[in-house]
Amino acid sequence: MRRSSNAHLDGIVDQQLKKLMKELGEAINQAVAESDEISDVMARIKAGGHDVFLVLEATIGFNQRESSADPAPQNEFKSTGELEITSQDLKFLRSMRIAVNDKR
């Protein structure tokens, strides 16, 4: 029973996170749309006889933090020589047409 309540809680957190990510994207779009500097430069490009369009791509990363009671991690890095690639990493690499040999 504990597992199902955790799954339900995870679903709520995921929905809240999705909502916040959407709000962040909207805030970024709003900031760009309201930028006088961007508008000015685009107007000068148009005045030069060019059509202009702006496409921006933002990569936003996030990780679940441990509880605040945990001590702050030390900046001590030790490499095992192995690279851990997540499913999101693989999806991104494939979108860039980069093949990954996944032999484990």
N, C-alpha and C positions, 0 to 999 in steps of 0.2 A: 504494500500500500504506500509506503514511503517513496518508492520509485515513481509512482504515478503523480504524487503531489510535487515531486521535484520536476517532473516533465511539464506539469501544468505551470509551475513557477518559471521554468525556462521559457515556455511559450509566452508568458506575460513579459518577461524581460526582453525577449526577442522583439515583441511587438512595440515595446517602449523604445528600444534601441532603433528599430526601423523608423518610428515616428520622429525621433530626434535626428536621425540621419537625413530624413526628408526635409526637416526644418533647416538643417545646416545647409543642404543643397539650395534650398529656396533663399536663404540668407546670402549665400555666395552669389547667386544669380541677381538678387536685388542690389547687392553692393556693386556688382559690375555694371548693371543697368543704370544705376544712379551716379556712376563715376563721371565727373565733369572732364577729367583728363582723358579718359577713354573716348568719350563723346567728341571731344575736341580733335583728337588725333584721327578718328574715323571721319569726321567732317572734312578735315584737310585732305584725306585720301580721296574722298568723294569729289572735293573741289578740284583735285588733280585729274579728274576724268575717269576714275576707277570705281567699279562697284566693289563693295567691301562687305564681308560677313565675318562674324566672329564665332568660332567654336572653341570652347574651353573644355578640358577634361581634368577633373580633379580625382586624385587617388586619396582616399581617406582611410587610414588604418586605425584599428583600435584593438586593445587586448583587455581581457578581464583582469582587473587588479586583485591581488590577494587582499585579505582583510587588513584594515589599518593597524591592527594590533601587531602585525608582523613587522619585524625590524626592516629598515630600508636596505635594499640589496647593495652589496659592495660592488665597486667597479672592478671586479676581478674576473677576467675572462680567460677561460681555458678551452682550447679547441681540441676536439676529438678527431678532427679531419673529416667528419661526416656532416652532410648537409641535410637538414630535415625540410622537406618540401610538403606544404599543405595542399589540400585539394584546390584551394583558392589560387595558390601559386601555379599549380598545373594548369588550371583554367586560363589564367593570365598568359602563361607561356604559350599555350596552344593558340590563344587569340593573336599572339604575335608571330605565329607560325614557327615556333621554336620547339623542336622535338626533345623530349626528355627520355632517356633510357632508364627505366625504373626497375633495375635488377637488384633485388635485396636478398 
